Amino acid sequence: NIILIMTTNAGAESLDRTSIGFARQDNSTDALADIRKTFTPEFRNRLDTIVQFGSLPPNVIATVVDKFLVKLQNQLDEKKVFLSVDDEARKWLGVNGYDAKMGARPMDRLIQDKIKKPLAEEVLFGTLSQKGGNVFVSIKDGELNIEIETMELTEA
């Protein structure tokens, strides 16, 4: 037997819909209706179960931030570049990289745009290209700030 797990945001908007009035409505059946509209009956018939997840709590979001940063550090290891992200910057990534409807998917793009892209040029052609160095990520004026400290070149 093969177990296949698939995630989708189909129906996420319905789950997040607010009710009019004083009573809080359960919109989970609306989400299932959206899934019925999105996927063909033949496909849905092959599913064993559908599990609806709620929004991620802050401690899980922090773990996801760390997962993406570890992945980035693994890519930087061979270039001898060491990444240091302070707690405030991690929190900023969690707040700006998580969307209740989309989950943590936007976080990869945020890290790509705000950290990977600025470092790529330095790793390939700039100050980090020769001997590597240390990269410090913090928050400055409400935005991510990257400071680079290069390794000293020593003659062999």
N, C-alpha and C positions, 0 to 999 in steps of 0.2 A: 504494500500500500504506500502510496505517495501522498503526503500532506502538502497542500499548496495553500499559502496564505496570501491573500490579495487585500490591499487597502484601497479605499476610494474616498473621495470627498463628496460623492453623490449623496444628497440628502443632508449635508452638513448645514446648509443655509436654512433648511426647514427646522432643524433641531435648535438653531440659534434664534429663531423667530420669536419676537416678544408678543405677548398677548395684549389685547385691549381690555381694559377694565381692571378690577381688583384681583380676580382669580388668576392663578398661574396655571396655564394649560400645558398638558403633555403633548408635545409635537412629534413624538417618536413615530406615530403612525404616518404622519406626513412625510417623514424621512423615508420610510419604507415605500410609500407611494412614489417618491422621487426615484428610488432604486428601481422600482418596477418600470418607470418611464425610461430610465437610462439603459437598462439591460434587457435583452430579448428574453422571452419565456424559456427558450431552449438553454440559454446560458444560466439563468436563475435556477432552472431545474437541476443543474449539475452541482449546485452549491449545497453543502451539508448544513451550513448554518450561517447566519448573518449576525455579527456582534457589533453593537453600536458603542462607540467609545465617547467619553466626555472629554472636556478640555484637559490639557496636562497641568498638573500642579507645579508651582514654582521650583520645587526641589528636583522634579524630573526634567524640567526645562534646563536647569543648571547642569544636570548630568549630560544632556544632549549637547550643550555648549562645549563641555569638556571633551565629549566624543569627537566633535568636529575639530577641536584644537589639537587633540592627540593625532588625528589623521593628518592635519597640516604639519605637525612637528615631524611625523614619520617621513613626509615628503622632503622636509628640510634637512633631515639628519645627514644624508649623503653629501650635502653641500657644507656641512659643519656650521649650520646656522641654528641657533638655539632661541626658541621663542619663549618669552615670558609675558603673560597677560595678567594684569592685576585684577583684583576682585571687582573693582568698579567697572572695568572694561568687560569682564565676564557678565556682569549684571546687565550692562548696556546691550551686549549681544543677545542676551536672553529676552530682554524687553523688545528690542527692535527686530529680532530674527524669528520671533514666534508670532503666529497668527492663530487665533482661536478656531477659525474656519479651516485654515490650511495646515495647521499643526506646525512642525518644525522644518518643513520643506523649504521655506524662504531663508532659513538660517544659513544653509550652504551657499546660497547666492550672496547673502550679506557678507559672509566671511570672504568669499571670492572677490567681491567688489572692494571691500574696505581693508583687507589684509593681504590676500594672495596677489592681487594685481599690483599693488604698490611694491611688494617685495620681489615680484618676478623680474622686473627690470634690474633691480639691485643685485639679485642673485646671478643673473645672466651676464650683465654688462657693467654693473656698478661696483659699489664699495664692498659688496659681499661676494664678488665673483672669485677673488683670489684665495683667501684663507678662511672665509666664512666670518662669523661674528655673532653678536647677540642682538636680538630684536626685542624691544620693550614696547608693549602695547598698553596704553592707559587712556584716560579720558581727559581731554583739555577743551574747555569752552563747550561742553556738551557733546563733543564728537570724539571719535577714536583718534588717538594720536600715536604715531609710530616713530620711535627713536631707534637709531641703529648705532651700534658700537662695533667697530671692526676689530678683528684680531690683528695683533702686531705682526708685520712681516719680518721674519728672521732669516738671515742668510745661512745657508747650510755649508 
